[in-house]
Amino acid sequence: MTQKILVVEDDARVSELLVRGLTEHGFEVTAVADGIEAISTFAAQRFNLVITDVILPGLSGLDICRQFRRINPEAPIIMLTALGNTDDKLDGFDAGADDYMVKPFELRELMARIRALLKRSGATTIPASNVLSYADLKVNVATKEVIRAGNAINLTPKEFKLLEYLLKHPEKVLSRAEIAENVWDTHFDTGTNFIDVYINYLRKKIDKDFAVKLIHTKPGMGFMLREEL
């Protein structure tokens, strides 16, 4: 079955390049030029993946990303933008994006990321119990509920994915490169610190109010989930 991709891009030249390149690689592509049309199109059809600009007429890419996540939480989203600093990337990830590419970009790299996201989304399975747990921390993968010692904790989509990955590999040191590849589906850029930023976000929500800490840094190696004072 042909996989369907929605392209949300108001730059006609970029949109045309994306449509042509993706079509040549066997995808069925629908292109729209503003955020409002993107919402109605996404709600009316089933897409395997979305590629969206950030700065758009009608609604921003961040706004439509949040709405896409409410309509279909499973479809991977790649953001394309000229805004490339760490804060911009964090905003995109917090809105629910799965990957982030800065313009100008190579179509070959975009295709590699598309294939990785589609492979991952197609292979994703939920444990029979739907629940991951470690110590007094419980996460329901289906409902996205996070509870520690009976207290509900609210996480952003990327914080949740990071915690889920930690819970699936308890008491194992996870390198930044491994986390980047498996949580963000990208190679770790040593010039940015977004993984450290998200680890700190998680610590504030998961560990700050509890005597026993679960998220730990191993200097020079990475991070791990382990129960210790």
C-alpha positions in Angstrom: 0.0 0.0 0.0 1.3 3.5 -0.9 2.2 5.6 2.1 0.7 9.0 2.2 2.5 12.2 3.3 1.0 15.6 4.0 3.3 18.5 3.2 2.4 21.9 4.8 4.6 24.5 3.2 3.7 28.1 2.0 6.9 28.5 -0.1 5.8 27.3 -3.5 9.3 26.4 -4.6 10.1 24.3 -1.6 6.6 22.7 -1.7 7.1 21.8 -5.4 10.6 20.3 -4.6 9.2 18.2 -1.8 6.2 17.0 -3.8 8.4 16.0 -6.7 11.1 14.3 -4.6 8.7 12.4 -2.4 6.6 11.3 -5.4 9.7 10.0 -7.1 10.4 7.9 -4.0 6.9 6.3 -4.3 4.9 8.3 -1.8 1.4 9.7 -2.3 1.8 13.4 -1.5 -0.8 16.0 -0.6 0.5 19.6 -0.3 -1.3 22.6 1.4 0.0 26.1 2.0 -1.6 27.3 5.2 -2.2 26.1 8.7 -6.0 26.2 8.6 -6.2 24.1 5.5 -3.7 21.7 7.0 -6.0 21.0 9.9 -9.0 20.2 7.8 -7.0 18.1 5.4 -5.3 16.1 8.2 -8.7 15.5 9.9 -10.3 14.3 6.6 -7.6 11.8 5.6 -5.3 9.3 7.1 -1.7 10.2 6.6 1.4 8.1 7.4 3.6 11.1 8.0 3.5 14.9 8.0 6.2 17.4 6.9 5.4 21.0 8.0 7.1 24.4 8.0 6.9 26.4 11.3 6.1 29.9 10.0 2.8 29.6 8.1 -0.2 31.7 7.2 -3.3 31.0 9.3 -1.8 28.9 12.0 1.8 28.3 12.9 3.4 25.0 12.5 3.6 24.6 16.3 -0.1 25.2 16.6 -1.1 22.7 13.9 1.4 20.2 15.3 -0.5 20.3 18.7 -3.8 19.9 16.9 -2.5 17.0 14.7 -1.5 15.3 17.9 -5.1 15.5 19.2 -6.5 14.2 15.9 -3.9 11.4 15.4 -1.2 10.9 18.0 0.6 8.2 16.0 1.5 10.0 12.7 5.2 11.1 12.8 5.7 14.8 12.2 8.9 16.4 10.8 9.3 20.2 11.1 11.2 22.1 8.4 12.3 25.6 9.3 14.9 28.3 8.9 14.9 28.6 12.7 17.6 26.4 14.0 18.7 27.2 17.5 18.2 24.9 20.5 15.1 26.8 21.9 13.4 26.6 18.5 14.0 22.9 18.4 12.7 22.4 21.9 9.5 24.4 21.1 9.0 22.0 18.1 9.5 18.9 20.2 7.3 20.2 22.9 4.5 20.8 20.4 4.7 17.1 19.4 7.2 17.0 16.5 9.2 13.8 16.1 12.1 15.4 14.1 13.4 18.8 13.1 15.3 19.8 10.0 16.8 23.2 9.3 16.5 24.8 5.9 18.3 24.4 3.5 18.3 20.6 3.7 19.4 17.7 1.6 16.5 15.6 0.2 18.6 12.5 0.8 18.8 13.2 4.5 15.1 14.0 4.7 14.4 10.7 3.0 16.5 8.8 5.5 14.7 10.5 8.4 11.3 9.7 6.8 12.2 6.1 6.4 13.4 5.9 10.0 10.2 7.4 11.4 7.9 5.3 9.2 9.8 2.1 10.2 9.6 3.1 13.8 5.9 4.0 13.8 5.0 0.9 11.8 6.9 -1.3 14.3 5.7 0.3 17.4 3.8 -2.1 19.7 2.3 -1.5 23.1 2.9 -4.1 25.8 -0.1 -6.2 26.6 -0.5 -4.5 30.0 0.0 -1.0 28.6 2.0 -0.2 31.7 5.7 0.3 32.3 6.8 0.6 35.9 10.0 1.0 37.9 10.1 1.5 41.7 7.1 3.7 42.5 6.9 5.2 39.0 4.1 3.9 36.6 3.5 4.9 33.0 0.5 3.9 30.9 1.7 3.9 27.3 -1.9 3.8 25.9 -3.4 6.7 28.0 -0.1 8.6 28.5 -0.7 8.8 32.2 2.4 9.1 34.4 2.1 8.4 38.2 4.7 8.4 40.9 3.8 7.4 44.4 0.2 8.0 43.6 0.8 11.5 42.2 -0.1 12.3 38.6 2.6 14.0 36.6 2.0 16.0 33.4 4.6 15.6 30.6 5.0 17.1 27.2 5.0 14.6 24.3 8.9 14.5 24.0 9.3 14.3 27.8 7.0 11.3 27.7 8.9 9.6 24.9 12.2 10.1 26.7 10.8 8.7 30.0 9.3 5.8 28.1 12.7 4.9 26.6 14.3 5.1 30.0 11.7 2.8 31.5 12.2 0.3 28.7 16.0 0.2 29.6 16.1 0.5 33.4 19.5 0.4 35.2 21.4 0.7 31.9 23.6 3.6 30.9 22.1 5.2 27.8 24.4 7.5 25.8 23.3 10.8 24.3 23.8 9.3 20.8 21.6 6.3 21.7 18.8 8.5 23.1 18.9 10.9 20.1 18.6 8.0 17.7 15.8 6.2 19.6 13.8 9.0 21.0 14.4 11.7 18.4 15.2 9.5 15.4 18.2 11.7 14.6 22.0 11.7 15.1 23.2 13.5 18.2 24.6 17.0 17.4 27.4 17.7 19.9 26.9 21.4 19.3 23.5 21.3 21.0 22.4 20.3 24.5 18.7 19.5 23.9 19.0 16.0 25.5 20.5 17.4 28.7 17.7 20.0 28.7 15.0 17.3 28.5 16.7 15.2 31.1 16.6 18.3 33.4 12.9 18.8 32.5 12.2 15.2 33.6 14.2 15.5 36.8 12.1 18.5 37.9 8.9 16.6 37.3 9.9 13.0 38.2 12.5 13.4 41.0 12.4 16.9 42.5 9.7 16.3 45.1 10.9 12.8 46.1 13.7 11.7 48.4 14.6 8.7 46.2 16.0 9.9 42.8 15.5 7.8 39.7 17.2 9.7 36.8 21.0 9.8 37.1 23.9 11.2 35.1 27.0 9.1 34.4 29.6 11.7 33.6 31.1 11.2 30.1 28.8 8.3 29.4 25.1 9.3 29.5 22.1 8.7 31.7 20.3 5.9 33.5 17.1 5.1 35.4 18.0 3.6 38.8 16.5 3.8 42.3 19.0 5.4 44.7 19.1 8.1 47.4 
